[in-house]
Amino acid sequence: MRKKHTNQAVASAACVEVQTTAGTQVPVSAAVVVVVVLLLTTALTARGMTVQTVVTTLATAGLLGIELVRRLVETLTTRRTR
């Protein structure tokens, strides 16, 4: 039973509370990503880029970032198993 309590503490530490009807928690990493994307969108739009260009740029950067992380994890885990 104690192990379950520890897992709940870890889950609570990795989440932030948001005001919703059910009082659900949002993972910190997801909240940070949303804030960063909104800040980048605002900054790029304020600098004169069109909204369509900003959305295309951020979507492409997100897809490339995901692929980069996947390949990095794959490379690091492959080298550790050798």
N, C-alpha and C positions, 0 to 999 in steps of 0.2 A: 504494500500500500504506500510505503514511503517513496518508492521510485515514481509512482504516478504523480505524487505531489511535486517532486523535483521537475518532472517533465512539464507540469503546468506552470511552474515558476519560470522555466526557460521560455516557454511559449509566451507568457505574459511579458517577459523582458524584451522579446523581439517584436512586440506589437504596440501600437498606439491606440488609445481609445478615441473613437469618433462618435459624435452624437447622431445616433440613428434610433429608429423606433425600437429595435431589438437590443441596442447597446453592444453591437458586435465590434470586434477589434480588427484592425487592418495591419498587416505586416509592415514594419518600418521601411523595409526596402521598397515596397510598392508605393508607399506614401512619398518617399524621397524621389522616386522616378517621376511620379506625377508632378511634384513641385518643380523639379528640374526641367521637365518638358514644357511646363507652363511658362517658366521664366525664360527659357530659350525662345519659345514662340513669341513672347512679348518683346524680348530684346531684338530679335531679328525683324519683327514687324515694325518696331519703332525705328530701326535703322534704315527702313525704306524697302525691304523685300516684300513682295506680294505674298499674301496668305497661302496661295497655292504652292509657291516656291518653298516657303517655310515648311509646310506640311510634307511636301515631297522630300525635302532635305532631311528632316527629322525622321521620317519613316525609313529612308534609306540608311541613315546612320544607325538607327535602332536595329535594323536587320543585319547590317554588317557587324555591329557590336555583339549581337547574339551569336553569330557564326564564329567570330573571333574567340569568344568565351568557350564555346563548344570545342573548338579545335585545340585551344590551350589546355582545357581539362583533359581532353583525349590524349594529348601529347604527354602531359605530366603523369597521368595514370599509366600510360603505356611504359614509360621509362622506369617507373617505380616497380612494376611487376617483373622487369627483366633481371 
